Each structure stands twice: as C-alpha cells, then as structure tokens.
Amino acid sequence: MLRFYTAGESHGQALLAFLSGLPAGLPIDVAAINHELHRRQLGYGRGGRQKIEKDSAEIFAGVRHGQTIGAPIALRIENRDWANWEKILPVEDTKSAETTSKKLVAPRPGHADLAGSQKFNFHDARYVLERASARETAARVAAGSFARQLLAQFGIEIASHTVQVGHVRLERAACWNEIKAICADLESPLRCVDAQAQEKMKAEVDAALKAGDTVGGVFEIVAHAVPVGLGSHAQWDEKLDGRLAQAVMSVQAVKAVEIGSGILAARSYGSEVQDEISYDKQARRFKRSSNRAGGLEGGITNGEDVVVRGFLKPISTLRKPLGTADLVTKEPVQAAYERSDWCVVPAGGVAGEAMVALVLADAFLQKFGGDSLAETRRNFESYGRQIDEF
Ligand SMILES: Cc1cc2nc3c(=O)[nH]c(=O)nc-3n(C[C@H](O)[C@H](O)[C@H](O)COP(=O)(O)O)c2cc1C
C-alpha cells in the first residue's frame, strides 16, 4: 500500500524521498517533519557533520494547501556539506574535478567499502560509502514523518528510548509516559529514561572517544495505541513481526532486532514467557497481564504496545584504525579514517521510529484502505465497532 524510496549520497547535493500510497486529505505539518529531522541529528557521541547540517525538508509534490492529494510525495533535504564536495563529486566529469583527492582505497572493516567496491567494480570505495552512509536515514525520517502523521490521526503514537550503550544497560522497565517524555526532551544526551544509567552511558561514550574507539548499544521503539488486527498470520510475508524486523534491521549498523522480550524468551520456560489473557467486563476488552510478546502474536497486533528493539554494532570508522588491505596495491595498510560519529544509539532510535511508522502505516492502510482520509476513517471506525461488539 505504502511504498517509499530514497536517493542521494552522503556528500551529494541532497537526499530525496518518494512516498506513494497515502490517502488524500491528510493534513501535513512540515514543522513536524523538520522536528523529526532535528531529533535525528542529536545525541551524545555524534561527529562534526551534525554541526554543518541543519536538516529541513522541502516538499515538491503530493501536498497542496497543507494536505496530501493522493499523488506521490517527493521531498528533498539539502546537504550543506555539498559546498565542500562539489568539485570532488561533480555530476559531469569536468576538467576541474578533484577526482583523486578523496579516494578511499583502504576499506574499513565493517563498512560496505570492500564488498561494495568488488560488487560494483570500483577501485575506490568513495562511491560505495557515499550511499552506504547513514546520512540516508535523514530521508527515511522525513518519509517516516508522513507515516507518523497518518497514524496520529487514529491515535497511534511512536517513541523510542535508549536501553543500552556499550556495557551499560537500563536495568528497569520504562512505561509509555516516560518514554514519550524522554523522546520529546531535546536536551537529553542519550534519551535514556533513567538519569543514573544515562550518566554511566555517557561515561561509556567518553571512554570510547578517549580510546579512539566506538561504542554500540540498543534502542527500543514503542508504538502506542495500535489497534488489534494489523498484519496477518496467513502468509510468511504478511507477518507484521517479520516486516518490522526487516525494516529495523535495514537501519545502518543494526545487527539484531528483538520483538518484545524475544531474546529472554529463548532461555525461559513457556509459563514465564506468554502473557495471560483476561476480559475486563467494564472496559469491554480483552487484556494481558504483561506484554512480553511486544504487542504481536502470530504476526498480528494484539492491541498492546508494539515493542521493537534494534541492536547497533559500534561504528566501523575508527580513529585507531584496524588493519585492512589496499584495494589497488593489495598491501596491508590501516583502514581509512574520516570524520565520524562514535556513538549513534539515540539517532539510530529516531531512524528506527521512522521505519516502524512506515511499516505500521503500510499495515494500517492494508487493513483499512481508503483513497481519502475520510474513507480510511469510516473503515477504521466500522472495524472499531466490530471489535467492541466481538
Ligand atoms: C544514525 C547513524 C549514524 C551513523 N554514522 C556513522 C558514522 O559517522 N561513521 C561510520 O563509520 N558509520 C556510521 N554509521 C553506521 C554505518 O552507516 C554502517 O555501519 C555502514 O553503512 C555499514 O552498514 P551495516 O553496518 O549496516 O552493514 C551510522 C549509523 C547510524 C544508524
């Protein structure tokens, strides 16, 4: 239902996003898109690039008079750094092009540098890393904001927080209100709900910087007030947990995804894992005693919060580089270093929120359809009555 693509390189003119399938008549708040873009740029442990960029989205198609018109949406986020790269990465092969000045022949282990160069047949990883870079997540976040704005029309909200940085973990559960509050707090360095744990996380980030190293961690995304019945058990590719896992795993540097307490569940007994069901006669709804399933059973949302965790490996670009082999001479050399982040857990969470929003909005439109928001709403409300009467 909802399709999206991105284009653009890290140091090219701009990042672009194309989004198709939203119903007409959805009010679009451009300031909300830019707010998400700003959130993506924050976080303790980011490199110098964020000081250069001030991301904002310019919409070129699909939105008129402040609302969607059922046409594909196209948007652009300018790369301010392009001014420094115009001569290095020109579109046309001009004589003034500084084609060799930023060549990257010492592939960084953990990046797409070597595999991408071999695959696309470059003896310079520059073109590969330009696209593999997580600068691309800015385009996803902008597209994701459209999905969030659709979901918000139906009371569905999405937020993320940091639950681990390096060896330091948030050792307690966080409730929705806390997560929502920390998500809105632009001053919070690592978006962790616990002040003490956050101080320890900051120390972990500082230690990595001091050692010329990098540090990974875990972000948790929570989607609140999701209706029961999104996704399906009927086919493997309709299972919403699988679709969410793929989407969050596609965020650069995410190496594992967990739904609910999935990892702990693997080493627990069934009686310790499943969420018992009861019926609240007053509220006229089924309830769970806990939400270890993370809001998904059989690939279908069950009405509880959808909880997805993304596990980020530490950034591959190291100030104290690892050994590698030169793409041209094949001699042993040290991996290339260029300006880089050293911890991106909060920013990864914002990118993860966007991916969760896009997948949920897609599943939502699959269930409720509608060419206009009014039609989607009618379908949604009619289904709500069915659930109430169930
Ligand atoms: C928000 C964010 C920012 C990132 N910043 C950097 C960075 O500055 N330097 C770097 O080497 N990798 C960075 N990464 C990770 C790389 O983009 C990623 O590891 C690389 O593209 C290889 O892809 P893979 O790890 O998904 O296999 C960042 C990832 C995210 C989510």
The ligand as an ORCA input file, in Angstrom:
! r2SCAN-3c Opt
* xyz 0 1
  C      22.413      7.395     12.758
  C      23.622      6.651     12.273
  C      24.809      7.339     12.067
  C      25.950      6.662     11.624
  N      27.128      7.361     11.495
  C      28.245      6.697     11.109
  C      29.498      7.378     11.031
  O      29.607      8.576     11.299
  N      30.575      6.663     10.636
  C      30.508      5.333     10.348
  O      31.517      4.742     10.012
  N      29.347      4.659     10.420
  C      28.227      5.302     10.805
  N      27.029      4.611     10.893
  C      26.997      3.180     10.556
  C      27.219      2.897      9.096
  O      26.388      3.670      8.264
  C      27.039      1.406      8.786
  O      27.700      0.642      9.733
  C      27.613      1.109      7.409
  O      26.851      1.744      6.448
  C      27.693     -0.383      7.102
  O      26.435     -0.951      7.052
  P      25.977     -2.088      8.067
  O      26.676     -1.826      9.377
  O      24.502     -1.887      8.187
  O      26.368     -3.388      7.488
  C      25.884      5.273     11.362
  C      24.676      4.578     11.566
  C      23.551      5.257     12.034
  C      22.274      4.498     12.267
*
